[in-house]
Amino acid sequence: MGEMDEVVKEFLVESHENLDQLDRDLLKLEQSRNDTDAIKSVFRTIHTIKGTSGFLGFSKLESLTHVAESLLCRLRDQTLSMTQEIATALLSTTDAVRRMLANIEATGADGDETDDALRATLARLNEPETADEAPAVTPTTPVGEILIRTGKVKPQDVELAREMQQEGDPRRVGEILVENEVIKPSELREALEQQAAARQKDTPVSETNVRVDVSLLDRLMNLVGELVLARNQILQFNHSLGRQDSQFTSTAQRLNLITTELQEGVMKTRMQPIGMVWNKFPRIVRDLANSVGKSVGLRMEGKETDLDRTIIEAIKDPLTHIVRNSIDHGIESPAERVRRGKPQQGTLSMRAFHEGGQVIIEIADDGGGIDPERIKAKAIAKQLITAEQAARMNEREVLNLIFLPGFSTAETVTNISGRGVGMDVVRSNIERIGGTVDIASRVGEGTTLKIKIPLTLAIIPALIVRSAGERYAIPQVNLLELVRLEGEEAVKGIESIHGSEIHRLRGSLLPIVRLHEQLRIEDPDGHRPDVINIVVLSADDRQFGLVVDQVMDTEEIVVKPLTKALKGIGVYAGATIMGDGHVALILDTFRIAQRANVVSESRERSRAVAEVRTTQNAVRETLLLFMSGPNRMALPLEQVHRLEEFPRRSLEQAGDDVVVQYRGEIMPLVSLTTLFATHETVGAPTPQSDTVQVVVHRHGERFIGFLVDRIVDIVDEDVSTRGLNPRRGVRATAVVHGKVTEILDVAVIARDTVATHEPVAIGGAS
């Protein structure tokens, strides 16, 4: 490719990116007509396209953008006010520019078509309202000239002040005028502010980003994936040595830390804000609402929520279809809304946020809602369900019928939606990337769709289990807790209710699914009758227990695609290579729950669960359990940033404090054993090991490490049973899994620690 071809390619990529921003800025201007930052951004974009297209010889594109630039210049200088007509004309200009760019990409020329009507509209809108408009302030306009234009001084006063400079006076014209009491200091400040604003308009935005080809990022991600596999193999080999070689152990731990940091860095390069998708919706909503004669306002929250770019690409079409459905079928016409006592303008809300290692997207409208009876009637008429099945369904199950293939409640087919396809494709596309979609609606009030999707599909933390002699990986995002029943508990812990196995877990009935049965694998002697391992999982907001033969360990695994033969089975989400080189299949917990009929619970099971559900007003928390000396303690999991293991020799002394270098900071370490030492434990010998366990907590912008002796478990517990008066640094004393446990008051300990430690960055003072 020649040098000029490279220039054109760069021009096309940059222009397409800028046009997306241009649409957003113009819509912002249409709503808030005095947004100077948006005006400057629009002007810069059009000015850049005009200049580059002229240099490259695209005369039609240059001519169109030149007329638009003239109009924008008057808007920027505030000699013309933004109107809806101007906004529409400028939006039409972006569409025309896109068409010309597409022609350049396809043929090398900016097209044969002309946009004379659009040029004429832009020229008409650019005509000055009066013939004697004052020229705009530019970066080179002197302060004296600004003062004359605003009527603060007479021309002869400015001329006199200029002559005093000429005589060697170092003062500026404005200062001389103030000293001679020709103008007030405040009037000089106003003139200087106008001059500074004009300079700011023409100040180019500094380049802080580097454009990297997506294929290179994919290649880096694959290499990091292979590095993670090699890291896992080395860690497993080190574990098999039994820590006999301390130098090799230290090197393995260092490799583990570097690999984790590198993995996080590369993952960040692949992460993009969901706003990359959402930024297109203001224009889509505006155009669709106008086409169907409706008034719709769009609210977006959480545009900065990050997702892997592969998932960003996968959710574009499903989100667009949901938005189109909401406008076409959900939100009523203005007349209908008024008749129902609602504002004329409907509201479409989009919200995104991180929760439990997933991204939650909620799309809600305040329209007419979905009538369950109408859904039932339509499904029966289309022979998707029988009348008997419909009678047994609860409201949630009825609403989910809209996701069946071929289902539609549209009375007429429009060019927006209602062709009998769509929502089934939405659900299948979301589930294909490991997500779920759910719907809730109230007649007359509106509809909300809730989508849960993973942050990334490349490298995920997973629990490794064994069943029928084979190893399987369970994504940690679906994992709630682990339950082990032994001896008498194993015999009586699993009960049968209405033909289904259940386990009574803290007053609730937990449906039990045996993994080898769902995979249809013979397991003659793979399990011990006196031990039952239950992995408690969530699927579609339902909990169930997966019985496996053995729970092994948690690992960060690299997700590999499945072969065609395995894809058809439907209970596997992918495959991974373990540390010993063997392949393990990744379980799709949602599909397993579907196959075991856990997701679609019967009325009988729901009633049974309701009968035994506790009525106490207890507080449930997910806790990290650990030992600190003789004390059994816990920390709310939401307050745990990371669990780390450091070589003991990496700990350093800073005055009376123990610290460690961590992520570019000097992190103070708090010994909980020392902090909560009692009279009996003072002076007691403490066993030493080559490594230390650290629970990392993030307090504001600081990291604080809590030294603990041993991590015990992660549990979801009712902490209502309390006793004893807690001491400083302890929030409560509770019975957790049958044992007295102190729950730390992290805020108090962190405040005490930060108060005695000034933040210091490695390599210099903060």
TIMARKOL-940808 format. One record per residue (C-alpha): x, y, z; residue in one letter. Coordinates in steps of 0.25 Angstrom, whole numbers, padded with zeros to 4 digits, always signed. Each point is the difference from the previous one (the first is absolute). Layout:
XYZA...
// end
This chain:
+0000+0000+0000M+0005+0013-0004G+0003+0012+0010E-0012+0008-0006M-0009-0013+0002D+0004+0000+0015E-0003+0014+0002V-0014-0002-0006V-0002-0012+0009K+0004+0008+0012E-0009+0011-0004F-0012-0010-0002L+0002-0006+0014V+0002+0013+0007E-0012+0006-0007S-0010-0011+0004H+0004+0001+0014E-0002+0015+0000N-0013-0001-0007L-0006-0009+0012D+0005+0011+0009Q-0006+0011-0009L-0014-0007+0001D+0000+0000+0015R+0005+0015+0001D-0011+0004-0009L-0011-0007+0007L+0006+0006+0013K-0001+0014-0006L-0014-0002-0005E-0004-0002+0015Q+0010+0010+0006S+0002+0011-0010R+0011+0007+0008N+0010-0011+0002D+0012+0007-0005T+0009-0013+0001D-0009-0008-0009A+0000+0012-0010I+0015+0000+0000K+0001-0015-0001S-0010+0000-0012V+0008+0011-0007F+0013-0007+0002R-0005-0012-0006T-0006+0006-0013I+0013+0009-0001H+0009-0012+0000T-0008-0008-0010I-0001+0013-0009K+0015+0002+0000G+0004-0014-0002T-0010-0003-0011S+0005+0013-0007G+0015-0005+0001F-0004-0014-0005L-0008+0006-0012G-0014-0004+0004F-0007+0013-0005S-0014-0004+0002K+0002-0004+0015L+0009+0013+0002E-0011+0009-0006S-0011-0006+0009L+0008+0001+0013T+0004+0014-0004H-0014+0005+0000V-0003-0008+0013A+0013+0006+0006E-0005+0015-0003S-0013-0003+0007L+0007-0006+0012L+0010+0012+0001C-0012+0009+0002R-0006-0010+0011L+0014+0000+0007R+0001+0015+0000D-0014+0001+0005Q-0005+0009-0011T-0010-0011-0003L-0008-0008+0009S-0003-0015-0001M-0014-0004-0005T-0006-0014-0003Q+0001+0004-0015E+0014+0002+0001I+0003-0013+0008A-0008-0008-0010T+0008+0006-0012A+0013-0003+0007L-0004-0014+0003L-0004-0002-0014S+0014+0005-0003T+0006-0011+0008T-0008-0010-0008D+0005+0006-0013A+0014+0000+0005V-0001-0015+0004R-0006-0003-0014R+0012+0007-0007M+0010-0007+0009L-0006-0013-0004A+0002+0003-0014N+0014+0004+0002I+0002-0014+0007E-0007-0007-0011A+0005+0007-0013T+0011+0010+0004G-0009+0012-0003A-0010+0008+0008D-0012-0004-0009G-0007+0006-0012D-0013+0004+0008E-0001+0015+0004T-0007+0006+0012D-0004+0013-0006D-0013+0000+0009A+0008-0002+0012L+0010+0010-0003R-0011+0010-0003A-0006-0002+0013T+0013+0002+0007L+0003+0013-0007A-0014+0005+0003R+0001-0003+0015L+0014+0007-0001N-0005+0013-0005E+0002+0011+0010P-0012+0006+0007E+0005+0014-0002T+0010+0006-0009A+0008+0008+0010D+0004-0012+0009E+0013+0002+0008A+0012-0008-0004P+0003-0012+0010A+0010+0000+0010V+0013-0008-0004T+0012-0004+0007P+0008+0012-0006T-0011+0011+0003T+0007+0010+0009P-0006+0003+0014V-0001+0014-0004G-0009-0004-0012E-0009-0008+0009I-0002+0011+0009L-0003+0009-0011I-0011-0010-0006R-0006-0001+0014T-0001+0015+0001G+0009+0000+0013K+0009+0011-0006V+0002+0009-0012K+0010-0003-0011P+0008+0013+0003Q+0002-0006+0015D+0006-0013-0006V+0008+0008-0010E+0006+0008+0012L+0003-0012+0008A+0007-0006-0012R+0009+0012-0002E+0005-0001+0015M+0005-0014-0003Q+0007+0005-0012Q+0007+0009+0009E+0006-0012+0008G-0011-0002+0010D+0001-0015+0003P-0015+0000+0005R-0011-0006-0009R-0011+0009-0006V-0010-0006+0009G+0008+0003+0012E+0003+0014-0004I-0015+0003-0002L-0003-0006+0014V+0010+0009+0006E-0005+0012-0007N-0014-0003+0005E-0005-0001-0014V-0006-0014+0003I-0002-0008+0012K+0008-0013+0004P-0012-0009-0002S-0002+0006-0014E+0014-0004-0003L-0002-0014+0005R-0012-0002-0009E+0008+0004-0012A+0011-0009+0004L-0010-0012+0002E-0005+0002-0014Q+0014+0000-0006Q+0003-0013+0008A-0013-0006-0005A+0004+0003-0014A+0013-0006+0001R-0005-0013+0007Q-0010-0002-0012K+0012-0001-0009D+0009-0008+0009T+0002-0014-0006P-0003-0012+0009V+0013-0007+0004S+0001-0014-0005E+0000-0010+0012T-0004-0012-0006N+0007-0010-0010V-0008-0008-0010R+0003-0015+0001V-0005-0010-0010D-0011-0009+0006V+0007-0013-0006S+0013+0004+0008L-0008+0001+0013L-0006-0014-0003D+0013-0005-0002R+0005+0006+0013L-0012-0006+0007M+0003-0014-0006N+0015+0001+0004L-0004+0004+0015V-0010-0012+0000G+0012-0009-0004E+0008+0006+0011L-0011-0002+0010V+0000-0015-0004L+0015+0000+0002A-0002+0007+0014R-0010-0010+0004N+0009-0012-0004Q+0012+0006+0008I-0009+0003+0012L-0005-0015+0000Q+0014-0005-0002F+0005+0009+0012N-0012-0006+0008H+0004-0014-0003S+0014+0003+0005L-0005+0003+0014G+0007+0013+0001R+0014-0007+0001Q+0007+0010-0009D-0002+0014+0007S+0007+0007-0012Q-0009-0007-0010F-0012+0003+0008T+0003+0015+0001S+0003+0001-0015T-0014-0007-0003A-0007+0010+0009Q+0007+0011-0007R-0004-0005-0013L-0015-0002+0005N+0000+0015+0004L+0006+0005-0013I-0009-0009-0008T-0012+0005+0008T+0004+0015-0002E+0003-0002-0015L-0014-0007-0002Q-0007+0011+0007E+0007+0010-0009G-0003-0007-0013V-0014-0002+0005M-0001+0015+0002K+0004+0003-0015T-0012-0009-0004R-0010+0007+0009M-0009+0010-0006Q-0010+0009+0007P-0015-0005-0004I-0001+0015-0004G+0006-0005-0013M-0013-0007-0003V-0009+0010+0007W+0005+0012-0007N-0008-0004-0012K-0013-0001+0007F-0004+0015+0002P+0000+0001-0016R-0008-0013-0001I-0010+0004+0010V-0002+0014-0006R-0002-0006-0014D-0009-0011+0004L-0009+0008+0009A-0001+0010-0011N-0004-0010-0010S-0011-0006+0009V-0005+0013+0005G+0004-0001+0014K+0008+0008+0010S+0011-0008+0007V+0010+0005+0010G+0013-0009+0002L+0007-0001+0013R+0013-0007+0001M+0008-0004+0013E+0013-0007+0001G+0005+0003-0014K+0015-0002+0005E-0003-0015+0004T+0011-0008-0006D-0002-0013-0008L+0009-0008-0009D+0000+0004-0014R-0005-0013-0005T-0012+0001+0009I-0002+0014-0004I-0002-0005-0015E-0009-0011+0005A-0010+0009+0007I-0002+0010-0011K-0011-0006-0007D-0008-0006+0012P+0000+0014+0006L-0004+0007-0012T-0012-0010-0002H-0004+0003+0014I+0000+0015-0001V-0008-0001-0013R-0010-0009+0006N-0001+0010+0012S-0003+0012-0009I-0009-0008-0010D-0008-0008+0010H+0003+0004+0014G-0002+0015+0001I-0014+0005-0004E-0003+0012-0009S-0001+0014+0006P-0015+0000-0001A-0001-0013+0007E+0010+0003+0011R-0008+0013+0003V-0013-0008+0000R+0007-0009+0011R+0005+0012+0008G+0014-0002-0004K+0010+0011-0006P-0001+0001-0015Q+0015-0004-0001Q+0003-0014+0003G+0013-0004+0007T+0010-0011-0004L+0010-0003+0010S+0013-0007-0002M+0009-0004+0012R+0013-0008+0001A+0008-0004+0012F+0010-0011+0006H-0006-0010+0009E+0007-0013+0005G+0010-0001-0011G-0011+0003-0011Q-0006+0012-0007V-0014+0002+0002I-0008+0008-0011I-0014+0005+0003E-0009+0006-0011I-0013+0005+0005A-0011+0008-0006D-0012+0007+0007D-0010-0005-0011G-0013-0008+0001G+0007-0013+0005G-0003-0014-0004I-0013-0007+0003D+0002-0014+0004P-0014-0005-0004E+0003+0006-0014R+0013-0008+0000I-0007-0013+0004K-0011+0002-0011A+0010+0003-0011K+0009-0012+0004A-0012-0010+0000I-0005+0006-0013A+0014-0003-0006K+0000-0014+0006Q+0013+0003+0008L-0007-0005+0013I-0013-0007+0004T-0011+0007+0008A+0004-0010+0011E+0014+0004+0000Q-0004+0015+0000A-0009-0002+0012A+0012-0006+0008R+0010+0011-0003M+0003+0012+0009N+0002+0014-0005E+0015-0001-0001R-0001-0012-0009E-0011+0006-0008V+0008+0012-0003L+0012-0008-0005N-0009-0006-0011L+0004+0012-0008I+0013-0006-0002F-0006-0012-0007L+0004-0001-0015P-0011+0006-0009G-0007+0007+0012F-0005+0014-0002S-0012+0008+0005T+0001+0011-0011A-0014+0002-0007E+0007+0006-0012T+0014-0002-0006V+0008+0012-0001T+0014+0004-0005N+0005+0001+0014I-0005-0013+0007S-0011-0010+0001G+0004-0010-0011R-0001-0012+0010G+0015-0001+0001V+0009+0007+0009G-0001-0002+0015M+0004-0015-0001D+0012+0004-0008V+0003+0011+0011V+0000-0011+0011R+0008-0010-0008S+0010+0011-0003N+0002+0003+0014I+0000-0014+0005E+0011-0003-0011R+0010+0009+0008I-0004-0006+0013G-0010+0010+0004G-0015+0000+0004T-0012+0009-0003V-0012+0001+0009D-0013+0009-0002I-0009+0007+0010A-0012+0008-0003S-0012+0007+0006R-0012+0003-0008V-0002+0015-0002G+0014+0003+0007E+0011-0006-0009G+0009-0011-0003T+0015-0003+0004T+0009-0010-0006L+0012-0004+0008K+0012-0005-0007I+0012-0007+0007K+0013-0002-0007I+0014-0004+0003P+0011+0011+0000L+0009-0009-0009T+0000-0013-0007L+0015-0001-0001A+0006-0004+0014I-0010-0003+0012I+0002-0005+0014P-0006-0013+0001A-0002-0012+0011L+0006-0013-0005I-0009-0012+0004V+0001-0015-0003R-0012-0009-0003S+0001-0014-0006A+0015+0000-0001G+0000+0013-0009E+0003+0014+0004R-0009+0012-0003Y+0001+0015+0002A-0012+0008+0005I+0001+0016-0002P+0002+0006+0013Q-0011+0011-0004V-0010-0011+0002N+0005-0005+0014L-0006+0004+0013L+0006-0010+0010E+0005-0014+0003L-0007-0010+0009V+0006-0013+0005R-0009-0011+0007L+0007-0011+0007E-0004-0012+0008G-0014+0001+0005E-0002+0013-0007E+0003-0007-0013A-0011-0010+0002V-0011+0009+0005K+0004+0013-0007G-0006-0003-0013I-0015-0001+0000E-0011-0003-0011S-0012+0009-0002I-0010-0002-0011H+0010-0009-0007G+0011+0010+0001S+0013+0000+0008E+0002+0012+0010I+0009+0004+0011H-0004+0009+0012R+0010+0011-0001L-0002+0010+0012R-0015-0001+0000G-0002+0000-0016S-0002-0012-0009L+0011-0001-0010L-0003-0008-0012P+0011-0011-0002I+0006-0004-0014V+0010-0011-0001R+0010+0003-0011L+0003-0014-0005H-0015-0002-0002E-0002+0013-0008Q+0013-0004-0009L-0006-0014-0001R+0014-0006+0004I+0000-0013+0008E+0006+0002+0014D+0001-0014+0006P+0010+0003+0011D+0004+0014-0002G-0006+0006+0012H+0000-0003+0015R-0013-0003+0007P+0004+0006+0013D+0004+0014-0007V-0008+0009-0008I+0006+0012-0007N-0010+0011-0004I+0004+0012-0009V-0011+0010+0002V-0002+0008-0013L-0009+0010-0005S-0008+0000-0013A-0010+0010-0005D-0002+0005+0015D-0002-0014+0005R+0009-0008+0009Q+0003-0015-0001F+0010-0009+0005G+0009-0008-0010L+0005-0013+0006V+0014-0004-0004V+0010-0010+0004D+0011+0009+0004Q+0003+0015+0001V+0014+0003-0004M+0005+0014-0001D-0003+0014-0006T+0008+0004-0012E+0000+0011-0011E-0003-0008-0012I+0002+0004-0015V-0013-0003-0007V+0001-0007-0013K-0011-0002-0010P-0007-0014-0001L+0000-0009-0012T-0013-0001-0008K-0003-0014+0006A+0001+0006+0014L-0008+0012-0003K-0012-0008-0003G-0001-0006+0014I-0004+0013+0006G+0006-0001+0014V+0014+0005-0003Y+0004+0014-0001A+0014-0003-0005G+0013-0007+0003A+0013+0003+0007T+0014-0006+0001I+0004-0004+0015M+0013+0002+0006G+0004-0015-0003D-0003+0002-0015G-0014-0007+0001H-0012+0006-0006V-0012+0003+0010A-0014+0004-0005L-0006+0013+0005I-0015-0003+0005L-0011+0009-0004D-0008+0001+0013T-0012+0007-0006F-0002-0012-0011R+0002-0010+0011I-0010+0007+0009A-0010+0000-0012Q+0003-0015-0003R-0003-0003+0015A-0013+0008+0000N+0006+0009+0010V-0002+0013-0007V-0015-0003-0003S-0004-0004+0014E-0014-0006+0002S-0010+0006+0009R+0001-0011+0010E+0015+0002+0002R-0002+0015+0002S-0011-0003+0010R+0009-0009+0008A+0011+0010+0000V-0009+0011+0005A-0005-0009+0011E+0014-0002+0006V+0006+0014-0003R+0004+0007+0013T-0008+0011+0004T+0010+0007+0008Q+0005+0014-0004N+0014-0005+0000A+0012+0007-0007V+0007-0009-0011R+0014+0003-0004E+0011-0007-0008T+0012-0001+0009L+0014-0004-0002L+0004-0009+0012L+0014+0000+0005F+0009-0003+0013M+0008+0010+0007S+0008-0007+0011G-0011-0007+0008P-0011+0009-0005N-0010-0004-0010R-0003+0013-0008M-0008+0005-0012A+0000+0011-0010L-0012+0004-0009P+0005-0005-0014L-0004+0013-0007E+0011+0007+0009Q+0011-0010-0006V+0007+0006-0011H+0010-0012-0003R+0006-0012+0008L+0015+0000-0002E+0011-0009+0005E+0014+0007+0001F+0014-0007+0003P+0003+0004+0015R+0013+0006-0005R-0007+0010-0008S-0005+0006+0013L+0007+0013+0004E+0001+0009+0012Q-0003+0014+0000A+0002+0006+0014G-0009-0008+0009D-0009-0005-0012D+0001-0012-0009V-0003+0003-0015V+0001-0006-0013V+0002+0006-0014Q-0014-0003-0007Y-0004+0006-0014R+0009+0012+0000G-0003+0004+0015E+0005-0003+0013I-0011-0008+0007M-0001+0000+0015P-0003-0014+0006L-0008-0002+0012V+0002-0012+0009S-0014-0004+0005L+0007-0010+0010T+0008+0012+0006T-0012+0010-0001L-0009-0009+0007F+0010-0007+0010A-0006-0004+0013T+0008-0002+0014H+0000-0015-0003E+0006+0002-0014T+0010+0010+0002V+0014-0006-0001G-0006-0013-0005A+0009-0006-0011P-0005+0003-0015T+0003-0011-0010P+0009+0005-0012Q-0002-0004-0014S+0007+0005-0013D-0012+0008-0005T-0011+0008+0007V-0015+0001-0003Q-0005+0014-0003V-0014+0005-0001V+0001+0013-0008V-0011+0011+0003H-0001+0013-0009R-0003+0012+0009H-0003+0012-0009G+0013+0000-0009E+0008-0008+0010R+0003-0014+0001F+0001-0007+0014I+0004-0014+0003G-0005-0009+0011F+0010-0011+0004L-0008-0012+0003V+0004-0014+0004D-0009-0009-0009R-0012+0003-0009I-0011-0010+0004V-0012+0002-0010D-0010+0010-0007I-0014-0002+0006V-0013+0007-0002D-0005+0001+0014E-0011+0005+0009D+0007+0008+0011V-0012+0003+0008S+0004-0009+0012T+0009+0010+0008R+0006+0001+0014G+0011+0006+0008L+0004+0015-0001N+0009+0002-0012P+0014+0006+0002R+0005+0012-0008R+0003-0005-0014G-0011-0011+0001V-0014+0003-0006R-0007-0012+0006A+0001-0014+0006T-0008-0010-0007A-0002-0015-0001V+0005-0003-0014V-0001-0015-0005H-0002-0004+0015G+0013+0007+0005K+0001+0013+0007V+0006+0010-0010T+0004+0015+0002E-0003+0008-0012I+0010+0012-0002L-0004+0014-0001D+0009+0003-0012V-0003+0015+0000A+0005+0002+0014V+0013-0008-0002I+0003+0007-0014A-0002+0014+0006R+0009-0003+0012D+0011-0006-0010T-0001+0012-0010V+0001+0010+0011A+0014-0005+0003T+0004-0002-0014H+0003+0011-0011E-0003-0006-0014P+0014-0002-0007V+0002-0004-0014A+0012-0009-0004I+0010+0009-0007G-0004+0013+0007G-0009+0007+0009A-0015+0000-0003S
// end
